Amino acid sequence: MNWQTSTVLITGGTGSFGKKFTEIMLRDYRPKKLIVFSRDELKQFEMRHLFPEERHRNLRFFIGDVRDRDRLYRAFDGVDVVIHAAALKQVPTAEYNPLEVIRTNILGAANVIDAAIDRNVTHVLALSTDKAASPINLYGATKLCSDKLFVAGNSYVGEHSTRFGVVRYGNVVGSRGSVVPFFLKMRDSGRLPITDERMTRFWITLDQGVEFVIGCVERMEGGELFVPKIPSMRIVDLARAIAPDCTLDFVGIRPGEKIHEVMITEDDSRNTVEFDAYYAILPLFKGMTVDGYIKRHGGQRCPEGFRFGSDTNTRWVTREELRRMIE
């Protein structure tokens, strides 16, 4: 992958991931053109001030919504790489507005796939979530559907060269809507609400997430669902790291929440290859066998019954590490 000769587009480009992706891509990879595609004109206006045109003449902004198929066809003209980060992701919002979330997360994904194939985009990588593995809420269910659509997209590209892949990871430190800004806001009150003292989550920084996505674009054959080996944390430890003097109020699990998250289920593990820093879940119907993939890329087969869960993880973030990550 030669980024300097590539035109890159990111959907949902004004979100937390999109801004960090733009920063790293402009600074370290210097693509021929980078297009920020999103539906919020105010966020694009604010982002233009972060990345002024006189310093970044390869940066473009494109107003549009992934629900709008025709707009995607226009935006993808001449694009080589698409990072699909646009989504409605708030769990309670999804439960109360199911059709809106379906239109963005599922039908929007289908539009991205069709536009990418017909516009001869070569690489498309979609961002997923740990909530898509054995989902219990609508947001997770829509992202599972999206994941399946992108993997299946490799089977009907026909004579086109488009390749589709997916990246699945956990909670992002400090991203919009995450628990860290909420705890920082609440700590002055002297009390922090905790859903359950047993709760664990996967943890990754924005920088790590962006670099992992870029690496997956470079290594993907098409059809893989990539999962980084990231550590787990206990929500109680996070609360203590942010506000050690606060009283913790245990308020119970909210609708649609799990005590622990899973990124690779026991059933998925049968078709998963393990590498030093990540896992690759392979498609079941593309003719991409585990043994053949290992011959081409290295790695090793996951053992029968393997499960990558936030509660059974072998790597844990300490309170001191959490403080450094938050800072």
C-alpha positions as CSV (number, residue, x, y, z in Angstrom):
1,M,0.0,0.0,0.0
2,N,1.5,3.3,-1.1
3,W,-0.4,5.9,0.8
4,Q,1.3,8.8,-0.9
5,T,-0.3,7.9,-4.2
6,S,-3.7,7.0,-2.7
7,T,-6.9,8.9,-2.2
8,V,-8.4,8.0,1.1
9,L,-12.0,8.7,2.4
10,I,-13.3,8.3,5.9
11,T,-17.0,8.2,6.6
12,G,-18.0,9.6,9.9
13,G,-14.8,11.6,9.7
14,T,-15.6,14.3,12.2
15,G,-16.0,11.8,15.1
16,S,-13.4,11.0,17.7
17,F,-11.8,8.3,15.6
18,G,-12.0,10.4,12.4
19,K,-10.2,13.4,13.8
20,K,-7.4,11.2,15.2
21,F,-7.2,9.2,11.9
22,T,-7.0,12.5,10.0
23,E,-4.2,13.8,12.3
24,I,-2.1,10.6,12.0
25,M,-2.7,10.2,8.3
26,L,-1.7,13.7,7.4
27,R,1.3,13.7,9.7
28,D,2.8,10.2,9.1
29,Y,1.4,8.8,5.8
30,R,0.7,11.9,3.7
31,P,-1.9,10.5,1.2
32,K,-2.4,12.1,-2.2
33,K,-5.8,13.2,-0.9
34,L,-7.8,12.7,2.3
35,I,-11.6,13.2,2.2
36,V,-13.6,13.7,5.4
37,F,-17.1,12.6,4.7
38,S,-19.8,13.4,7.4
39,R,-23.2,15.0,7.7
40,D,-22.5,17.7,10.3
41,E,-21.4,21.0,8.8
42,L,-20.5,22.5,12.2
43,K,-18.1,19.7,13.0
44,Q,-16.6,20.0,9.6
45,F,-16.2,23.8,10.2
46,E,-14.5,23.2,13.5
47,M,-12.3,20.5,12.0
48,R,-11.1,22.9,9.3
49,H,-9.7,25.1,12.0
50,L,-7.8,22.1,13.5
51,F,-6.3,21.3,10.0
52,P,-6.1,24.6,8.1
53,E,-6.1,24.4,4.3
54,E,-2.9,26.4,3.9
55,R,-1.0,23.6,5.7
56,H,-3.0,20.6,4.4
57,R,-3.8,21.1,0.8
58,N,-4.5,17.4,0.3
59,L,-7.4,17.5,2.8
60,R,-11.0,17.8,1.5
61,F,-14.4,17.9,3.3
62,F,-17.6,16.4,1.9
63,I,-21.0,16.8,3.4
64,G,-23.1,13.7,3.1
65,D,-24.9,10.8,4.9
66,V,-24.2,7.1,4.4
67,R,-28.0,6.7,4.1
68,D,-27.8,8.7,0.8
69,R,-26.7,6.2,-1.8
70,D,-26.3,8.8,-4.6
71,R,-24.2,11.0,-2.5
72,L,-21.8,8.1,-1.7
73,Y,-21.5,7.4,-5.4
74,R,-20.4,11.0,-6.0
75,A,-18.0,11.0,-3.0
76,F,-16.3,7.7,-3.9
77,D,-15.4,8.8,-7.4
78,G,-11.6,8.4,-7.7
79,V,-11.2,7.1,-4.2
80,D,-8.8,4.2,-3.5
81,V,-9.3,3.5,0.2
82,V,-12.5,3.9,2.3
83,I,-12.5,3.7,6.1
84,H,-16.1,3.3,7.2
85,A,-16.5,4.8,10.7
86,A,-19.9,6.4,10.4
87,A,-22.4,4.9,12.9
88,L,-25.1,5.6,15.5
89,K,-23.5,3.9,18.5
90,Q,-25.3,5.1,21.7
91,V,-26.9,1.9,23.2
92,P,-29.9,3.7,24.9
93,T,-30.5,5.8,21.8
94,A,-30.5,2.7,19.6
95,E,-33.1,1.0,21.9
96,Y,-35.5,3.9,21.6
97,N,-34.9,4.7,17.9
98,P,-34.4,1.3,16.3
99,L,-35.3,2.2,12.8
100,E,-33.0,5.2,12.7
101,V,-30.1,3.0,13.8
102,I,-30.9,0.3,11.3
103,R,-31.0,2.9,8.5
104,T,-27.5,4.2,9.4
105,N,-25.7,1.1,10.6
106,I,-27.1,-1.6,8.3
107,L,-28.6,0.1,5.2
108,G,-25.8,2.7,5.3
109,A,-23.3,-0.2,5.3
110,A,-25.0,-1.7,2.2
111,N,-24.8,1.7,0.5
112,V,-21.1,1.9,1.2
113,I,-20.5,-1.5,-0.2
114,D,-22.4,-0.9,-3.4
115,A,-20.8,2.4,-4.0
116,A,-17.3,1.1,-3.3
117,I,-17.7,-1.8,-5.8
118,D,-19.2,0.3,-8.6
119,R,-16.6,3.1,-8.1
120,N,-13.7,0.6,-8.1
121,V,-12.5,1.4,-4.6
122,T,-9.7,-1.1,-3.9
123,H,-9.7,-1.3,-0.1
124,V,-12.7,-0.8,2.3
125,L,-12.3,-1.3,6.0
126,A,-15.2,-1.0,8.4
127,L,-15.1,-0.3,12.1
128,S,-17.0,-2.6,14.3
129,T,-17.4,-3.1,18.1
130,D,-17.1,-5.7,20.8
131,K,-20.8,-5.4,21.2
132,A,-21.3,-7.1,17.8
133,A,-20.1,-10.5,19.3
134,S,-23.1,-12.3,20.7
135,P,-25.1,-9.0,20.8
136,I,-27.8,-8.4,23.4
137,N,-28.7,-4.8,22.4
138,L,-29.8,-3.3,19.1
139,Y,-26.6,-1.4,18.5
140,G,-24.6,-4.6,18.7
141,A,-27.1,-6.4,16.5
142,T,-26.9,-3.7,13.8
143,K,-23.1,-3.8,13.9
144,L,-23.1,-7.6,13.6
145,C,-25.3,-7.2,10.5
146,S,-22.9,-4.6,9.2
147,D,-19.9,-6.9,9.7
148,K,-21.7,-9.7,7.9
149,L,-22.5,-7.4,5.0
150,F,-18.9,-6.3,4.6
151,V,-17.5,-9.8,4.7
152,A,-20.1,-11.0,2.2
153,G,-19.2,-8.1,0.0
154,N,-16.1,-9.9,-1.1
155,S,-18.2,-12.6,-2.7
156,Y,-20.1,-10.3,-5.1
157,V,-17.4,-7.9,-6.4
158,G,-17.4,-9.8,-9.7
159,E,-14.7,-8.5,-12.0
160,H,-14.0,-5.5,-9.7
161,S,-10.9,-5.4,-7.4
162,T,-12.6,-4.2,-4.3
163,R,-11.6,-5.9,-1.0
164,F,-13.6,-5.5,2.2
165,G,-12.5,-6.1,5.8
166,V,-13.6,-5.3,9.3
167,V,-11.9,-4.2,12.5
168,R,-13.4,-5.0,15.9
169,Y,-12.1,-3.5,19.1
170,G,-13.4,-2.4,22.5
171,N,-13.8,0.8,24.5
172,V,-11.7,3.8,23.3
173,V,-10.1,6.0,26.0
174,G,-11.8,9.4,25.9
175,S,-13.9,8.9,22.8
176,R,-17.2,10.8,22.5
177,G,-19.8,9.3,24.8
178,S,-17.3,7.0,26.7
179,V,-17.2,6.6,30.4
180,V,-14.0,8.6,31.0
181,P,-15.4,12.1,30.2
182,F,-18.5,11.2,32.2
183,F,-16.4,10.2,35.3
184,L,-14.3,13.3,34.9
185,K,-17.4,15.4,34.9
186,M,-18.9,13.7,37.9
187,R,-15.9,13.5,40.2
188,D,-16.4,17.0,41.5
189,S,-19.7,15.8,43.0
190,G,-17.8,13.4,45.2
191,R,-19.8,10.3,44.0
192,L,-19.5,8.1,40.9
193,P,-22.2,5.8,39.7
194,I,-21.0,2.3,38.9
195,T,-23.3,-0.2,37.3
196,D,-21.7,-3.4,38.7
197,E,-18.5,-3.9,40.7
198,R,-17.7,-7.0,38.6
199,M,-17.9,-5.2,35.2
200,T,-14.9,-5.4,32.9
201,R,-14.2,-3.9,29.5
202,F,-11.5,-4.0,26.7
203,W,-9.5,-0.9,26.5
204,I,-7.6,0.9,23.7
205,T,-6.4,4.4,22.9
206,L,-7.4,6.4,19.9
207,D,-3.8,6.3,18.6
208,Q,-3.7,2.6,18.9
209,G,-7.0,2.2,17.2
210,V,-6.0,4.3,14.3
211,E,-2.6,2.6,13.8
212,F,-4.3,-0.8,14.0
213,V,-6.8,0.2,11.3
214,I,-4.1,1.5,9.0
215,G,-2.1,-1.7,9.5
216,C,-5.1,-3.9,8.7
217,V,-5.7,-2.0,5.4
218,E,-2.1,-2.8,4.4
219,R,-2.4,-6.6,5.3
220,M,-6.0,-7.5,4.4
221,E,-6.7,-10.0,1.7
222,G,-10.5,-9.3,1.9
223,G,-13.0,-11.0,4.2
224,E,-11.0,-10.9,7.5
225,L,-12.4,-9.5,10.7
226,F,-9.4,-8.3,12.6
227,V,-9.3,-8.1,16.4
228,P,-6.3,-6.5,18.2
229,K,-4.9,-8.0,21.4
230,I,-5.7,-5.3,23.8
231,P,-5.9,-5.3,27.6
232,S,-8.9,-5.4,29.9
233,M,-9.8,-3.1,32.8
234,R,-12.2,-3.2,35.7
235,I,-14.6,-0.4,35.8
236,V,-14.0,-0.1,39.5
237,D,-10.3,0.4,38.8
238,L,-11.1,3.1,36.2
239,A,-13.2,4.9,38.7
240,R,-10.5,4.7,41.4
241,A,-7.9,5.9,38.9
242,I,-9.9,9.0,37.9
243,A,-11.4,9.9,41.3
244,P,-9.7,8.0,44.1
245,D,-11.5,10.0,46.8
246,C,-15.1,9.6,45.4
247,T,-17.7,7.3,46.9
248,L,-18.9,4.7,44.4
249,D,-22.6,4.1,44.1
250,F,-23.5,0.7,42.6
251,V,-26.7,1.4,40.5
252,G,-27.2,-1.8,38.6
253,I,-26.7,-2.8,35.0
254,R,-28.6,-0.8,32.4
255,P,-30.7,-2.4,29.7
256,G,-28.6,-3.7,26.9
257,E,-25.4,-3.9,29.0
258,K,-23.2,-6.9,29.7
259,I,-21.1,-7.5,32.7
260,H,-18.2,-8.6,30.4
261,E,-17.6,-8.1,26.7
262,V,-16.4,-10.7,24.2
263,M,-14.6,-10.0,20.9
264,I,-14.1,-13.6,19.7
265,T,-16.7,-16.3,20.7
266,E,-16.0,-20.0,21.0
267,D,-17.8,-20.6,17.6
268,D,-15.8,-17.9,15.8
269,S,-12.5,-19.3,17.2
270,R,-12.7,-22.4,14.9
271,N,-12.0,-20.1,12.0
272,T,-9.6,-17.7,13.7
273,V,-5.8,-17.3,13.3
274,E,-3.7,-15.9,16.1
275,F,-0.8,-13.5,15.5
276,D,1.5,-11.8,18.0
277,A,-0.5,-8.6,18.2
278,Y,-3.9,-9.5,16.8
279,Y,-6.4,-12.2,15.7
280,A,-8.0,-12.6,12.2
281,I,-11.4,-14.2,12.0
282,L,-11.7,-15.7,8.5
283,P,-14.8,-15.9,6.4
284,L,-16.6,-19.2,6.2
285,F,-17.6,-19.1,2.5
286,K,-14.8,-17.4,0.6
287,G,-12.6,-20.4,0.2
288,M,-10.1,-18.8,2.7
289,T,-9.0,-21.8,4.8
290,V,-7.2,-21.4,8.1
291,D,-4.3,-23.6,7.0
292,G,-3.9,-21.7,3.7
293,Y,-4.0,-18.3,5.4
294,I,-1.3,-19.4,7.9
295,K,0.9,-20.5,5.0
296,R,0.6,-17.1,3.4
297,H,0.8,-14.9,6.5
298,G,2.1,-17.0,9.4
299,G,0.3,-17.2,12.7
300,Q,-1.3,-20.2,14.3
301,R,-4.7,-21.7,14.7
302,C,-6.7,-20.8,17.8
303,P,-7.4,-23.8,20.0
304,E,-10.9,-25.4,20.1
305,G,-13.2,-23.5,22.5
306,F,-11.0,-20.4,22.6
307,R,-12.8,-17.2,23.8
308,F,-11.4,-13.7,23.9
309,G,-13.4,-12.1,26.7
310,S,-12.7,-9.0,28.8
311,D,-13.1,-11.2,31.9
312,T,-10.7,-14.0,30.8
313,N,-8.1,-11.8,29.2
314,T,-4.4,-12.4,30.1
315,R,-3.6,-8.7,30.0
316,W,-5.0,-6.1,32.5
317,V,-4.5,-2.4,32.8
318,T,-3.4,-1.3,36.2
319,R,-4.7,1.9,37.9
320,E,-1.4,3.7,37.2
321,E,-1.5,2.7,33.6
322,L,-5.1,4.0,33.4
323,R,-4.0,7.3,34.8
324,R,-1.3,7.7,32.2
325,M,-3.6,6.7,29.4
326,I,-6.3,9.2,30.5
327,E,-3.7,12.0,30.8
